[in-house]
């Protein structure tokens, strides 16, 4: 058909016949002809057939056509028989427009829907660069692009090419580089050739990026690579991840923060379930941003669980998140409590799984090391928050006891945190100070910590007495054990062999003299054990007497006066030098 396409404030086609069809798309007028449009466009044909006649110029409104005026312009040119250029930048909009306009094979063979579909299959999905460009263009074509499976097929094409070995793929023109100045534990991974695709996918919209990640998981990509891609995407979309988000004066997130909130929720949902696929530092930064942006509670709960699973990797400054409520403690103590609980639950789950599969012995040292790291981290956290005057005693105690007793081999750091809390809260009553000190195990305090505790006027006297007697009992047990071991070592080898045998058998073999020696030695060992038990009873009685003496005193008693009275009772000189 001879004709010329003209551009003005409106668009029209001129030939020998005047225009009898006006189509309006997004404020743009297209002056066209009915015959060529009806021959290939089922939507226009149906509207004309359903409308009543009488007017020479028919007007059709198509404001909701996907792709807008540009896509409709190409579709109209195709109806008039003009050659159109299909490119990765216009193919998605033109494919959706052809579906909207019903330009299918039912009207004419080789219609626009078939041609655009063929271009997608043979040109777009076979190229990494084209697949990324088309997926990027689908952002303004919802829900048509999703319904026509363009988004899904682009995502699968990108995932397949990202999972392939780099030497089998033509590398994208863009080169990925980490924007972080500080090298992370995974910096060596981020620079590996397998991450050549990071920069390209980081330009996608969050929901499209999530579809790509899902497709990669289904195709078997390693979880640590997916985690690294998510971190790179977060650094692109949330460059101020470690900073507080913008908040209006009334305390409500602004429009930009609402967009970021959706991104954070999407990031949380797409992190693989595999443990250690992303560092704990990244999870804590994401958690801080999520709490600031007030994301959905389900996303925050999921983040807390993920942090708890890897709590031994955390750094103390990242855990010092501010409290959400103004009138309470300076730091979010409840959050730390939940993180420790998630860690303990994870440890129990791993222990049960190891025992079920018979790996308990091998994995035991690893679990013990993780517990020790978390215990050290928790004691450091307690020392930091103990300086807050608004921190309730109950919360401090519950957090200090959040880990099982086996997690700590030494309570010195916990003692420093308790002492710091007592120093900042001098108004605590004696019984409150005693309850606070009960979070510590006297047997796990070092000699230096014990020496400091004895001189510490902030500690209750009753706890100091318990500490002293705990060390004395430990020393007594050690001495008694040494006596028994020494006595056993002094027994001649021949007689020790006799002790290990049945006396009746030995009597028949060696005679009554050897049996008498065995009985004598056994009696001496039993006698020594009895003396040890008697010594323990004497120590317990002395302990009760000291408690009665300290409770019946009506005058204020200092640590030094108590130790003097203890010395008079024992008949010895008890001083700090003995510690």
Backbone torsions as a table, in degrees:
resi	resn	phi	psi	omega
1	UNK	NA	127.0	178.9
2	UNK	-77.5	139.7	179.4
3	UNK	173.8	171.6	-178.1
4	UNK	-137.7	135.3	-178.7
5	UNK	-93.3	126.7	-174.7
6	UNK	-117.9	152.7	178.0
7	UNK	-120.3	135.8	174.6
8	UNK	-155.8	-152.3	174.1
9	UNK	-65.9	-17.3	171.9
10	UNK	-134.2	170.5	-179.0
11	UNK	-116.7	138.2	-178.4
12	UNK	-151.1	163.1	177.6
13	UNK	-117.3	131.6	-179.0
14	UNK	-113.3	136.4	169.2
15	UNK	-150.8	-157.6	-177.1
16	UNK	-70.3	-22.2	-178.5
17	UNK	-102.8	141.8	178.7
18	UNK	-70.7	155.9	179.8
19	UNK	-68.0	134.0	176.8
20	UNK	-121.6	14.1	-178.6
21	UNK	-144.7	126.4	176.6
22	UNK	-118.5	118.9	179.2
23	UNK	-115.6	126.6	-179.5
24	UNK	-106.5	124.3	-179.8
25	UNK	-130.4	110.1	175.3
26	UNK	55.9	41.6	179.3
27	UNK	84.3	-1.3	178.0
28	UNK	-105.5	130.6	-179.7
29	UNK	-96.5	132.4	176.0
30	UNK	-116.0	113.7	176.5
31	UNK	-90.9	109.0	-172.0
32	UNK	-127.6	-171.5	178.0
33	UNK	-121.9	145.7	-174.4
34	UNK	-69.2	-42.6	-172.3
35	UNK	-59.6	-53.5	-179.5
36	UNK	-66.3	-32.6	-179.4
37	UNK	-71.9	-41.2	-178.6
38	UNK	-68.9	-29.7	-176.8
39	UNK	-66.4	-26.1	-176.7
40	UNK	-127.1	-8.7	-175.3
41	UNK	-115.6	104.7	-177.1
42	UNK	-68.3	-33.2	180.0
43	UNK	-65.3	-46.7	179.3
44	UNK	-64.9	-40.1	179.5
45	UNK	-61.4	-43.3	-179.5
46	UNK	-66.6	-37.9	179.5
47	UNK	-66.5	-41.4	-179.5
48	UNK	-67.0	-40.9	179.7
49	UNK	-67.2	-34.2	-179.0
50	UNK	-79.7	-22.5	-177.2
51	UNK	-81.7	151.5	178.5
52	UNK	-78.7	143.9	-178.9
53	UNK	-77.6	-168.6	178.1
54	UNK	114.0	-22.9	-179.7
55	UNK	-111.8	133.8	-179.3
56	UNK	-68.8	-33.3	-179.0
57	UNK	-108.3	115.6	178.7
58	UNK	-93.2	136.8	-178.0
59	UNK	-114.4	127.5	-179.6
60	UNK	-125.8	132.8	177.5
61	UNK	-101.2	122.5	178.6
62	UNK	-129.6	57.2	-175.0
63	UNK	-72.3	-22.5	-175.0
64	UNK	-99.4	17.2	179.7
65	UNK	-69.4	131.8	179.2
66	UNK	-67.5	140.7	-178.1
67	UNK	93.3	-15.5	175.6
68	UNK	68.7	-159.7	-176.6
69	UNK	-61.0	-34.4	-178.0
70	UNK	-65.3	-44.6	178.8
71	UNK	-66.6	-40.7	178.8
72	UNK	-65.8	-35.2	178.5
73	UNK	-59.3	-44.7	178.5
74	UNK	-67.1	-39.2	178.1
75	UNK	-64.4	-40.0	177.9
76	UNK	-65.1	-42.1	177.0
77	UNK	-59.7	-39.9	178.5
78	UNK	-63.2	-40.3	177.9
79	UNK	-62.6	-32.6	179.8
80	UNK	-84.0	-2.3	177.4
81	UNK	90.5	8.1	177.7
82	UNK	-76.3	149.7	174.6
83	UNK	-76.9	135.0	179.2
84	UNK	-119.9	147.9	179.3
85	UNK	-94.0	120.0	175.8
86	UNK	-93.2	125.8	-178.9
87	UNK	-133.0	161.7	176.8
88	UNK	-59.8	-23.8	-178.3
89	UNK	-79.9	-24.9	-177.8
90	UNK	-115.4	-5.8	-172.1
91	UNK	-67.8	-38.8	-178.2
92	UNK	-66.2	-46.2	178.3
93	UNK	-63.8	-37.8	-179.7
94	UNK	-71.1	-35.6	176.9
95	UNK	-66.1	-42.6	177.7
96	UNK	-66.4	-39.6	178.5
97	UNK	-64.3	-38.6	178.9
98	UNK	-65.0	-34.6	176.9
99	UNK	-71.4	-39.2	178.1
100	UNK	-63.9	-42.0	-178.2
101	UNK	-83.4	-2.5	179.1
102	UNK	58.2	49.1	178.9
103	UNK	-93.8	73.4	-174.0
104	UNK	-109.7	179.6	-179.8
105	UNK	-69.6	-15.6	179.6
106	UNK	-64.7	-27.5	-179.9
107	UNK	-92.9	-41.7	-177.3
108	UNK	-159.2	139.8	-179.6
109	UNK	-68.5	140.6	-178.2
110	UNK	71.5	34.2	-178.9
111	UNK	-73.0	177.2	-170.5
112	UNK	-65.3	-35.4	-178.1
113	UNK	-61.7	-41.4	-179.4
114	UNK	-69.5	-41.3	-178.9
115	UNK	-66.2	-41.9	178.9
116	UNK	-68.4	-35.7	178.0
117	UNK	-66.1	-38.9	178.0
118	UNK	-65.6	-38.8	178.7
119	UNK	-64.4	-39.4	177.4
120	UNK	-63.0	-44.6	-174.6
121	UNK	-70.0	-41.7	-170.9
122	UNK	-97.6	-21.7	-176.5
123	UNK	-110.9	-48.0	-173.3
124	UNK	-76.6	-54.5	-172.2
125	UNK	-71.3	-12.7	177.8
126	UNK	-90.9	-2.2	-176.9
127	UNK	-125.7	131.5	176.9
128	UNK	-61.2	-50.1	-175.9
129	UNK	-62.0	-42.7	-179.8
130	UNK	-68.6	-38.7	-179.6
131	UNK	-63.7	-41.7	178.3
132	UNK	-65.5	-41.7	-179.6
133	UNK	-64.8	-42.9	-179.8
134	UNK	-66.8	-42.0	178.8
135	UNK	-63.1	-36.5	176.5
136	UNK	-64.1	-39.0	-179.2
137	UNK	-72.1	-16.4	-179.1
138	UNK	-76.2	-6.3	-177.0
139	UNK	-62.7	-29.1	-179.5
140	UNK	-100.6	12.7	-174.1
141	UNK	-118.1	18.3	177.6
142	UNK	-73.1	143.8	-1.0
143	UNK	-94.1	8.5	-175.0
144	UNK	-62.2	-44.1	-178.3
145	UNK	-63.0	-35.9	177.3
146	UNK	-70.8	-43.7	-178.2
147	UNK	-65.4	-33.5	178.1
148	UNK	-85.6	5.7	176.7
149	UNK	64.3	20.5	178.1
150	UNK	-69.3	-43.2	180.0
151	UNK	-63.5	-44.8	-179.3
152	UNK	-63.3	-45.0	-177.3
153	UNK	-69.5	-35.9	174.7
154	UNK	-64.8	-41.9	-179.9
155	UNK	-63.3	-42.8	179.4
156	UNK	-67.3	-37.4	177.1
157	UNK	-64.0	-43.7	178.4
158	UNK	-64.6	-42.4	-179.5
159	UNK	-64.0	-41.9	-179.8
160	UNK	-62.1	-42.7	-177.8
161	UNK	-72.2	-33.9	177.9
162	UNK	-70.4	-31.6	180.0
163	UNK	-79.0	-20.1	179.3
164	UNK	-70.2	159.0	178.5
165	UNK	-67.0	140.4	-176.1
166	UNK	-56.8	-34.8	-177.2
167	UNK	-70.6	-15.7	177.9
168	UNK	-91.2	-4.8	-176.7
169	UNK	-116.5	149.1	171.9
170	UNK	-82.4	120.2	-174.0
171	UNK	-66.7	143.7	178.2
172	UNK	-66.6	158.0	-179.0
173	UNK	-67.4	-26.4	-179.7
174	UNK	-86.5	146.1	-179.0
175	UNK	-115.0	131.1	-178.0
176	UNK	-80.4	140.4	173.7
177	UNK	-147.4	144.4	-178.9
178	UNK	-73.2	134.1	177.9
179	UNK	-86.8	-7.0	-178.4
180	UNK	-84.0	132.6	177.8
181	UNK	-75.5	-29.1	-177.3
182	UNK	-92.9	122.4	-178.4
183	UNK	-69.0	130.4	179.4
184	UNK	-95.1	170.0	178.0
185	UNK	-60.4	-19.5	-178.9
186	UNK	-103.9	15.8	-177.4
187	UNK	-62.5	-30.0	179.0
188	UNK	-69.3	-32.3	176.4
189	UNK	-70.6	-39.2	-175.8
190	UNK	-66.1	-19.1	-179.4
191	UNK	-100.8	3.6	-177.7
192	UNK	-75.4	155.4	180.0
193	UNK	-61.8	-24.7	-179.1
194	UNK	-67.6	-5.7	-178.1
195	UNK	-108.9	23.6	-178.4
196	UNK	-63.8	-20.1	-173.6
197	UNK	-92.8	-3.3	-174.7
198	UNK	-56.6	-50.1	-171.9
199	UNK	-65.0	-36.3	-178.2
200	UNK	-67.2	-45.9	-177.4
201	UNK	-74.9	-17.3	179.7
202	UNK	-71.0	-11.1	178.0
203	UNK	-88.5	-4.9	-176.8
204	UNK	-78.7	159.3	173.9
205	UNK	-68.1	154.6	-170.9
206	UNK	-60.4	-40.0	-179.4
207	UNK	-70.2	-34.0	176.5
208	UNK	-71.6	-37.9	175.5
209	UNK	-62.2	-38.3	178.5
210	UNK	-63.8	-37.9	177.6
211	UNK	-66.0	-37.7	176.8
212	UNK	-64.3	-42.9	179.2
213	UNK	-62.6	-42.2	178.7
214	UNK	-62.4	-42.1	178.6
215	UNK	-64.6	-37.2	178.2
216	UNK	-65.6	-40.1	178.0
217	UNK	-62.5	-42.0	-179.9
218	UNK	-65.7	-28.6	-179.6
219	UNK	-89.8	4.0	171.4
220	UNK	89.0	20.9	177.3
221	UNK	-67.7	145.1	179.6
222	UNK	-60.1	140.6	-176.4
223	UNK	-66.3	-30.7	179.8
224	UNK	-69.8	-31.2	176.0
225	UNK	-69.8	-40.8	177.0
226	UNK	-63.9	-41.8	177.7
227	UNK	-61.8	-40.0	178.0
228	UNK	-65.4	-37.1	177.2
229	UNK	-65.5	-38.7	178.3
230	UNK	-65.3	-40.3	177.5
231	UNK	-62.7	-41.7	178.9
232	UNK	-65.4	-40.2	178.3
233	UNK	-64.0	-40.2	179.0
234	UNK	-65.0	-39.3	179.2
235	UNK	-67.1	-24.9	178.1
236	UNK	-81.4	-45.8	-176.7
237	UNK	-83.3	-27.7	-179.0
238	UNK	-127.3	70.8	-176.9
239	UNK	-62.3	-24.1	178.9
240	UNK	-104.1	45.3	-176.2
241	UNK	-59.0	-33.4	-177.6
242	UNK	-86.1	-5.6	-177.3
243	UNK	-102.6	165.5	178.0
244	UNK	-74.6	139.6	179.4
245	UNK	-72.9	159.1	-178.7
246	UNK	-68.5	131.9	-179.1
247	UNK	-128.5	138.1	177.5
248	UNK	-69.5	170.2	-178.3
249	UNK	-63.2	-29.2	-179.5
250	UNK	-83.1	2.4	177.3
251	UNK	90.7	-0.2	-179.7
252	UNK	-95.6	142.9	178.4
253	UNK	-63.4	142.0	177.9
254	UNK	-80.7	-175.8	-175.2
255	UNK	-62.2	-40.2	178.8
256	UNK	-63.7	-38.8	178.6
257	UNK	-66.8	-34.7	177.6
258	UNK	-64.5	-38.9	175.9
259	UNK	-64.3	-40.7	179.1
260	UNK	-67.3	-34.2	177.7
261	UNK	-61.3	-41.7	177.7
262	UNK	-64.6	-37.5	178.7
263	UNK	-65.4	-43.7	179.7
264	UNK	-62.1	-44.5	178.8
265	UNK	-61.3	-38.9	177.8
266	UNK	-67.2	-40.5	179.1
267	UNK	-62.9	-42.3	-179.8
268	UNK	-62.8	-39.6	-177.3
269	UNK	-69.5	-29.1	-174.5
270	UNK	-94.2	-5.9	177.6
271	UNK	-65.2	127.0	-179.7
272	UNK	-58.0	152.2	-177.9
273	UNK	-73.5	-12.5	-178.6
274	UNK	-66.0	135.4	179.0
275	UNK	-68.4	143.3	176.5
276	UNK	70.3	16.6	176.5
277	UNK	-73.4	-22.5	172.1
278	UNK	-133.7	150.0	-179.1
279	UNK	-66.6	154.1	178.6
280	UNK	-64.7	-32.1	178.4
281	UNK	-60.6	-42.6	178.1
282	UNK	-64.1	-41.8	179.3
283	UNK	-62.9	-39.9	179.4
284	UNK	-68.8	-38.2	175.8
285	UNK	-64.5	-40.3	177.1
286	UNK	-66.2	-38.0	178.0
287	UNK	-65.3	-41.9	177.8
288	UNK	-60.7	-44.8	178.7
289	UNK	-65.4	-40.2	-179.7
290	UNK	-62.6	-41.5	179.4
291	UNK	-68.9	-36.4	179.2
292	UNK	-68.2	-39.7	-178.3
293	UNK	-83.5	-4.4	178.3
294	UNK	59.1	53.4	178.8
295	UNK	-72.9	177.4	-178.2
296	UNK	-60.2	141.2	-179.2
297	UNK	-57.4	-33.5	-179.2
298	UNK	-62.8	-37.9	178.7
299	UNK	-66.9	-39.8	179.0
300	UNK	-66.4	-41.5	178.5
301	UNK	-61.3	-42.5	179.4
302	UNK	-64.4	-41.6	177.9
303	UNK	-63.2	-41.4	179.2
304	UNK	-62.0	-39.7	178.2
305	UNK	-64.5	-40.9	-179.2
306	UNK	-66.4	-39.9	177.6
307	UNK	-65.0	-42.8	179.4
308	UNK	-61.2	-34.8	178.4
309	UNK	-63.9	-28.1	-176.2
310	UNK	-121.0	29.9	-171.9
311	UNK	-62.2	-28.0	-179.5
312	UNK	-66.1	-15.7	179.4
313	UNK	-90.7	-6.1	-172.4
314	UNK	-73.8	156.4	172.3
315	UNK	-104.8	143.2	-176.2
316	UNK	-56.2	-45.5	-179.1
317	UNK	-60.2	-31.7	179.8
318	UNK	-70.7	-21.5	-178.6
319	UNK	-86.5	-13.2	-177.4
320	UNK	-83.5	67.9	178.9
321	UNK	-83.2	139.1	-179.2
322	UNK	-69.4	154.2	179.3
323	UNK	-71.9	148.1	-179.9
324	UNK	-76.4	-28.2	-175.5
325	UNK	-103.9	137.2	-170.8
326	UNK	-71.4	-38.2	-170.1
327	UNK	-84.0	0.0	-176.7
328	UNK	-106.0	-153.8	-175.0
329	UNK	-63.8	159.4	-179.3
330	UNK	-67.1	-37.4	-178.6
331	UNK	-109.9	159.3	-178.5
332	UNK	-81.5	85.0	-178.2
333	UNK	-67.7	-36.9	-179.9
334	UNK	-61.7	-37.1	178.3
335	UNK	-62.8	-46.9	179.3
336	UNK	-61.7	-38.0	177.5
337	UNK	-60.4	-43.9	179.8
338	UNK	-66.7	-38.5	179.3
339	UNK	-62.4	-43.5	179.0
340	UNK	-65.4	-39.2	178.5
341	UNK	-63.4	-41.2	176.8
342	UNK	-63.1	-38.5	178.1
343	UNK	-63.4	-45.3	-179.6
344	UNK	-63.3	-42.1	178.0
345	UNK	-62.2	-40.6	178.8
346	UNK	-64.7	-40.8	178.1
347	UNK	-62.5	-41.3	178.4
348	UNK	-64.9	-40.9	179.1
349	UNK	-63.3	-45.0	179.1
350	UNK	-65.1	-37.8	179.1
351	UNK	-65.2	-42.0	179.3
352	UNK	-65.1	-40.7	179.2
353	UNK	-66.1	-39.0	179.6
354	UNK	-66.2	-43.1	179.5
355	UNK	-66.9	-33.8	-179.7
356	UNK	-65.9	-37.2	-178.0
357	UNK	-97.0	3.4	177.2
358	UNK	79.2	23.6	-179.2
359	UNK	-107.0	16.6	-173.2
360	UNK	-61.4	-39.1	-177.2
361	UNK	-68.5	-39.4	-176.1
362	UNK	-72.5	-37.8	-175.2
363	UNK	-88.7	-6.4	-177.9
364	UNK	-59.2	-51.1	179.7
365	UNK	-58.8	-33.9	178.9
366	UNK	-65.9	-44.6	179.0
367	UNK	-64.3	-41.4	179.3
368	UNK	-61.8	-41.2	178.3
369	UNK	-63.6	-41.4	179.0
370	UNK	-63.8	-42.4	178.6
371	UNK	-63.4	-41.2	-179.9
372	UNK	-63.7	-39.9	178.9
373	UNK	-65.4	-42.9	179.0
374	UNK	-67.2	-37.0	177.3
375	UNK	-62.4	-43.8	177.5
376	UNK	-63.6	-40.8	178.4
377	UNK	-64.6	-42.4	-179.4
378	UNK	-66.0	-41.4	178.6
379	UNK	-64.8	-37.8	175.2
380	UNK	-65.3	-38.8	176.6
381	UNK	-63.7	-43.3	179.1
382	UNK	-62.2	-38.1	178.7
383	UNK	-64.9	-35.8	179.7
384	UNK	-70.9	-46.5	-175.6
385	UNK	-79.3	-14.5	-178.4
386	UNK	-64.9	-20.5	-179.4
387	UNK	-80.2	-3.0	178.9
388	UNK	-82.7	118.2	-178.1
389	UNK	-69.4	-19.1	-179.3
390	UNK	-92.4	4.6	-179.2
391	UNK	-78.7	119.1	-180.0
392	UNK	-67.5	148.3	179.6
393	UNK	-62.7	-39.2	-177.2
394	UNK	-61.5	-42.0	-179.8
395	UNK	-66.9	-38.7	178.3
396	UNK	-62.3	-43.8	-179.0
397	UNK	-66.0	-44.7	-179.0
398	UNK	-62.6	-41.4	179.3
399	UNK	-67.6	-37.1	179.5
400	UNK	-66.1	-28.2	-179.3
401	UNK	-99.1	11.9	-175.5
402	UNK	-67.7	-29.9	180.0
403	UNK	-92.6	151.4	175.4
404	UNK	-65.7	158.9	-176.4
405	UNK	-61.2	-29.7	-177.5
406	UNK	-71.1	-11.6	-177.5
407	UNK	-71.1	-31.4	-177.8
408	UNK	-104.3	129.8	171.7
409	UNK	-97.1	-17.3	178.4
410	UNK	-144.5	135.3	-177.3
411	UNK	-102.2	19.6	-177.8
412	UNK	-64.2	-44.1	179.4
413	UNK	-65.6	-37.7	177.0
414	UNK	-65.3	-38.0	177.3
415	UNK	-62.2	-40.8	178.3
416	UNK	-62.5	-39.6	178.3
417	UNK	-65.9	-42.2	178.5
418	UNK	-63.7	-44.6	179.7
419	UNK	-62.6	-38.1	177.8
420	UNK	-65.6	-39.5	178.6
421	UNK	-65.1	-42.8	178.8
422	UNK	-64.3	-34.8	179.8
423	UNK	-67.2	-38.8	-178.6
424	UNK	-80.9	-21.0	-178.4
425	UNK	-120.2	71.1	-176.4
426	UNK	-71.3	-14.5	-176.1
427	UNK	-83.6	2.6	-179.5
428	UNK	-64.4	140.5	177.3
429	UNK	-72.0	165.3	-176.9
430	UNK	-61.0	-42.4	-178.5
431	UNK	-68.8	-30.4	176.9
432	UNK	-70.1	-40.0	177.1
433	UNK	-64.5	-37.6	178.3
434	UNK	-67.1	-41.1	177.9
435	UNK	-64.1	-35.2	178.3
436	UNK	-67.7	-40.8	-179.1
437	UNK	-68.3	-18.7	-179.6
438	UNK	-70.6	-10.0	176.3
439	UNK	-72.8	-14.8	-179.6
440	UNK	-96.7	153.1	174.3
441	UNK	-105.3	114.9	-176.8
442	UNK	-57.9	-30.9	-177.3
443	UNK	-71.4	-16.5	-177.0
444	UNK	-101.1	9.6	177.2
445	UNK	-91.4	138.0	179.7
446	UNK	-73.7	172.5	179.6
447	UNK	-63.2	-41.1	179.2
448	UNK	-64.5	-42.4	178.6
449	UNK	-64.3	-38.6	178.1
450	UNK	-64.6	-42.5	179.3
451	UNK	-61.8	-39.2	177.7
452	UNK	-69.1	-39.4	-178.5
453	UNK	-65.2	-36.8	-179.7
454	UNK	-63.3	-36.0	-179.7
455	UNK	-87.1	-7.0	-173.1
456	UNK	-79.8	109.9	180.0
457	UNK	-70.9	-14.9	-179.5
458	UNK	-78.3	-20.6	179.9
459	UNK	-81.9	144.4	177.1
460	UNK	-66.7	148.0	-177.0
461	UNK	-63.3	-35.4	-178.9
462	UNK	-62.3	-39.2	179.1
463	UNK	-68.4	-38.7	178.6
464	UNK	-62.4	-38.1	176.9
465	UNK	-64.9	-43.9	177.9
466	UNK	-60.3	-39.9	179.6
467	UNK	-63.1	-44.1	-179.3
468	UNK	-63.3	-47.4	-177.7
469	UNK	-70.6	-30.4	175.4
470	UNK	-61.9	-42.4	178.4
471	UNK	-69.2	-36.4	178.5
472	UNK	-66.7	-40.8	178.3
473	UNK	-64.5	-41.5	178.0
474	UNK	-60.9	-42.8	178.8
475	UNK	-64.5	-41.5	179.5
476	UNK	-62.7	-44.1	177.6
477	UNK	-61.2	-38.7	-180.0
478	UNK	-66.4	-43.0	-179.9
479	UNK	-65.6	-44.3	-179.8
480	UNK	-62.5	-41.1	177.3
481	UNK	-62.9	-37.9	178.3
482	UNK	-66.0	-40.1	178.1
483	UNK	-60.0	-47.8	-177.5
484	UNK	-63.5	-42.7	-179.9
485	UNK	-66.0	-39.8	178.8
486	UNK	-65.4	-42.4	178.8
487	UNK	-62.5	-38.5	-179.9
488	UNK	-67.9	-35.4	-178.8
489	UNK	-72.8	-24.3	-179.7
490	UNK	-80.0	-12.2	178.4
491	UNK	-70.9	131.4	179.2
492	UNK	-57.9	156.5	-176.1
493	UNK	-60.7	-40.9	-178.5
494	UNK	-63.6	-39.3	-179.5
495	UNK	-73.5	-32.0	176.1
496	UNK	-64.4	-38.0	175.6
497	UNK	-63.0	-34.8	177.4
498	UNK	-66.1	-37.8	179.9
499	UNK	-63.9	-28.9	-176.3
500	UNK	-84.9	-4.5	-178.8
501	UNK	-107.7	168.4	175.8
502	UNK	-71.1	125.2	-178.1
503	UNK	-57.8	-36.7	-177.9
504	UNK	-66.9	-40.0	178.3
505	UNK	-66.2	-42.1	-179.0
506	UNK	-65.0	-33.7	-179.3
507	UNK	-62.9	-40.6	179.9
508	UNK	-70.5	-25.7	-176.0
509	UNK	-93.3	-40.6	-172.2
510	UNK	-110.6	-18.0	177.7
511	UNK	106.3	172.1	-173.9
512	UNK	-71.9	-23.4	-178.7
513	UNK	-67.9	-45.8	178.6
514	UNK	-63.5	-38.2	179.7
515	UNK	-65.0	-38.0	177.8
516	UNK	-64.3	-37.6	177.4
517	UNK	-65.8	-39.1	177.9
518	UNK	-63.4	-45.9	179.9
519	UNK	-62.8	-37.7	179.7
520	UNK	-65.2	-44.8	179.5
521	UNK	-65.7	-40.1	177.7
522	UNK	-62.6	-40.5	178.2
523	UNK	-62.9	-40.3	179.6
524	UNK	-64.2	-39.8	177.8
525	UNK	-64.7	-45.4	179.1
526	UNK	-62.9	-39.3	178.8
527	UNK	-63.2	-39.3	179.5
528	UNK	-67.7	-38.2	176.4
529	UNK	-64.2	-39.1	179.1
530	UNK	-64.9	-41.0	177.4
531	UNK	-63.2	-36.1	177.8
532	UNK	-65.2	-41.4	177.7
533	UNK	-65.5	-38.6	178.2
534	UNK	-64.3	-39.8	177.4
535	UNK	-63.0	-39.0	177.0
536	UNK	-63.6	-40.9	178.3
537	UNK	-64.2	-40.9	178.0
538	UNK	-61.9	-38.9	179.1
539	UNK	-66.4	-39.8	177.8
540	UNK	-64.5	-42.7	178.3
541	UNK	-63.1	-40.7	178.2
542	UNK	-65.1	-35.2	177.5
543	UNK	-62.4	-45.5	179.8
544	UNK	-65.6	-38.0	179.2
545	UNK	-63.4	-39.7	178.9
546	UNK	-66.4	-38.4	177.7
547	UNK	-63.3	-43.8	178.6
548	UNK	-63.5	-38.7	-179.0
549	UNK	-66.2	-40.4	-178.7
550	UNK	-74.1	-31.9	-178.9
551	UNK	-78.0	-27.3	-178.2
552	UNK	-85.8	-8.2	-178.8
553	UNK	-72.7	129.2	-179.2
554	UNK	-91.8	-17.4	-177.9
555	UNK	-93.9	152.4	174.8
556	UNK	-58.0	132.9	-175.1
557	UNK	-118.6	130.6	177.3
558	UNK	-95.9	168.2	179.2
559	UNK	-60.9	-39.5	-176.4
560	UNK	-67.2	-38.3	179.7
561	UNK	-68.8	-36.8	178.7
562	UNK	-63.1	-45.2	-178.7
563	UNK	-64.3	-31.7	177.0
564	UNK	-65.6	-42.2	179.0
565	UNK	-67.2	-36.0	176.2
566	UNK	-61.4	-39.9	179.7
567	UNK	-64.1	-40.7	179.4
568	UNK	-65.0	-37.8	179.7
569	UNK	-66.2	-41.8	-177.4
570	UNK	-79.5	-17.3	-176.6
571	UNK	76.9	20.6	179.7
572	UNK	-134.3	172.0	178.5
573	UNK	-97.8	116.1	-180.0
574	UNK	-105.0	117.2	-179.5
575	UNK	-136.0	172.0	-179.1
576	UNK	-66.3	-24.4	-179.2
577	UNK	-67.1	-22.2	179.5
578	UNK	-74.9	-13.9	178.5
579	UNK	-74.7	NA	NA
